[in-house]
């Protein structure tokens, strides 16, 4: 996630068009150049390269979220992060994050998520990952809480995809289906980047 080069809008549009036509991107982005463009832009905001953004930003209930491993990678890549420790003991996941401040002090943020917490949230034994990989899900919750509390400025309000998947679906939510038409039919006979007015040099 280093050596990030900021892209111009025209370059992002070209990538969005190409990604949307590929079978190697997640289904939510296939034939959906607009979502690809938004994901690439989000990646620029938080320090992910275009392919990293497409692979690690999930669209759940029309909301963007980051997979837990990406959230951890972004935090560890932040120069203010001086350590992240994770462990599971007695059905309780712990995550400790250390953040260095300008005055040299180090703040420790510790968050936990236990089996009891999962039971109260009606997640324990829920069909799917909570049944198949319960320890991994406990870890993801503790990690998400700790990283978001310690580095809200670096993570720009993103939560983990694992947590967002457990949120109840808003019945009033209008689900936007991916556009099925080729991109050229959406914008006329030319791709988006060819329709933009030329940028004058200063």
C-alpha positions in Angstrom: 0.0 0.0 0.0 3.0 2.2 -0.4 4.1 4.3 -3.4 0.5 5.4 -4.0 0.2 7.6 -7.1 -2.7 10.0 -7.1 -4.7 9.5 -10.3 -6.5 12.2 -12.3 -10.3 11.8 -12.9 -9.8 10.8 -16.5 -7.3 8.0 -15.5 -9.8 6.7 -12.8 -12.5 6.6 -15.4 -10.4 4.6 -17.8 -9.6 2.1 -15.1 -13.2 2.0 -14.0 -14.3 1.1 -17.5 -11.6 -1.6 -17.8 -12.3 -3.1 -14.4 -16.0 -3.3 -15.0 -15.5 -5.4 -18.1 -13.2 -7.9 -16.3 -14.2 -11.2 -14.8 -11.5 -10.9 -12.2 -13.2 -8.2 -10.1 -15.9 -8.9 -7.5 -19.4 -9.4 -8.9 -20.6 -6.1 -7.4 -18.2 -4.3 -9.7 -18.7 -6.3 -12.9 -20.6 -4.3 -15.6 -20.8 -1.5 -13.1 -18.2 1.2 -14.0 -19.8 3.8 -11.7 -19.3 1.6 -8.6 -15.7 0.9 -9.8 -15.1 4.6 -10.1 -16.4 5.3 -6.6 -14.3 2.4 -5.2 -11.1 3.7 -6.9 -11.8 7.2 -5.5 -12.3 5.8 -2.0 -9.1 3.9 -2.4 -7.3 7.2 -3.2 -8.8 8.7 0.0 -7.5 6.0 2.3 -4.3 5.0 0.6 -5.2 1.9 -1.5 -4.1 1.4 -5.1 -6.9 0.9 -7.6 -6.8 -2.9 -7.7 -6.4 -3.0 -3.9 -9.5 -0.9 -3.6 -11.6 -3.0 -5.9 -10.5 -6.2 -4.1 -10.8 -4.9 -0.5 -13.8 -2.5 -0.6 -17.0 -4.5 -0.2 -20.4 -3.1 -1.1 -23.0 -4.3 1.4 -26.5 -2.9 1.5 -25.3 -0.1 -0.7 -22.6 0.9 1.8 -18.8 0.6 1.4 -16.8 -1.4 3.9 -13.3 -2.8 4.2 -12.4 -6.4 4.8 -10.8 -6.8 8.2 -7.4 -7.7 6.8 -7.3 -4.5 4.7 -8.3 -2.4 7.8 -5.4 -3.9 9.7 -3.0 -3.4 6.8 -3.9 0.3 6.5 -3.5 0.8 10.2 -0.1 -0.9 10.4 1.0 1.1 7.4 0.3 4.4 9.2 3.6 5.8 10.6 1.8 6.7 13.8 1.0 3.0 14.5 3.6 1.4 16.8 1.9 -1.9 17.2 -1.2 -4.1 16.9 -1.6 -7.1 19.1 -4.4 -9.7 18.8 -5.3 -12.8 20.8 -8.2 -15.0 21.8 -8.6 -16.3 25.3 -11.6 -18.1 26.9 -13.9 -17.3 24.0 -13.0 -13.6 24.1 -11.0 -11.8 21.4 -8.7 -9.0 22.3 -7.1 -6.3 20.1 -4.7 -3.7 21.4 -3.6 -0.9 19.2 -0.7 1.5 20.0 -0.7 5.0 18.5 2.1 7.5 18.8 1.2 11.2 19.2 3.1 14.3 18.3 4.4 14.8 21.8 5.9 11.4 21.8 3.4 9.7 24.0 1.9 6.4 23.1 -1.8 5.7 23.5 -3.1 2.2 23.9 -6.6 1.3 22.7 -7.9 -2.1 23.8 -11.2 -3.5 22.6 -12.7 -7.0 23.2 -15.5 -9.0 21.8 -16.6 -12.2 23.5 -18.9 -15.1 22.9 -21.3 -13.5 25.4 -21.3 -10.3 23.3 -22.1 -12.4 20.2 -24.9 -14.2 22.0 -26.4 -10.8 23.1 -26.2 -9.5 19.5 -27.9 -12.7 18.3 -24.8 -13.6 16.2 -23.6 -16.8 17.9 -24.6 -19.9 15.9 -25.9 -17.6 13.1 -25.7 -19.6 9.8 -22.6 -18.8 7.8 -19.2 -17.6 9.1 -20.4 -17.3 12.7 -21.0 -21.1 12.7 -18.1 -22.1 10.5 -15.4 -19.7 11.9 -16.6 -18.3 15.2 -13.1 -17.4 16.5 -12.3 -15.5 13.3 -15.5 -13.6 13.6 -14.9 -12.7 17.2 -11.4 -11.5 16.2 -12.8 -9.4 13.3 -15.2 -7.6 15.7 -12.6 -6.8 18.3 -10.2 -5.7 15.6 -12.7 -3.5 13.9 -13.6 -1.7 17.2 -10.0 -1.2 18.2 -8.7 0.0 14.9 -11.6 2.4 14.3 -11.3 3.9 17.8 -7.5 4.3 17.5 -7.3 5.6 13.9 -10.6 7.1 12.9 -8.7 9.8 10.9 -6.8 7.2 8.8 -9.7 4.9 8.2 -12.2 7.7 7.2 -15.2 6.1 8.9 -14.9 2.7 7.2 -16.0 -0.3 9.2 -15.2 -3.9 8.6 -17.2 -5.8 6.0 -17.6 -8.6 8.5 -19.4 -6.2 10.9 -21.6 -4.6 8.2 -22.7 -8.0 6.9 -24.3 -8.6 10.3 -26.3 -5.3 10.3 -30.0 -5.7 9.7 -31.0 -4.9 6.2 -32.9 -1.6 5.9 -36.3 -2.5 4.4 -36.6 1.0 3.0 -33.3 0.7 1.2 -33.5 1.0 -2.6 -31.1 -1.6 -3.9 -29.3 -0.3 -7.0 -28.7 -3.2 -9.4 -25.5 -3.2 -11.5 -25.9 -1.7 -14.9 -25.9 -4.4 -17.5 -25.5 -2.3 -20.7 -22.0 -1.7 -22.2 -20.5 1.5 -20.9 -20.5 3.1 -24.3 -24.3 3.0 -24.4 -24.6 4.8 -21.1 -22.7 7.9 -22.2 -23.2 8.0 -26.0 -20.8 6.8 -28.6 -17.7 7.8 -26.7 -16.3 6.5 -23.3 -16.6 8.9 -20.4 -13.0 10.0 -20.5 -13.3 11.1 -24.1 -16.3 13.3 -23.4 -14.6 15.4 -20.8 -13.5 18.9 -22.0 -9.8 19.3 -22.5 -7.8 20.5 -19.5 -6.0 23.7 -20.2 -2.4 23.9 -19.0 -1.7 26.7 -16.5 
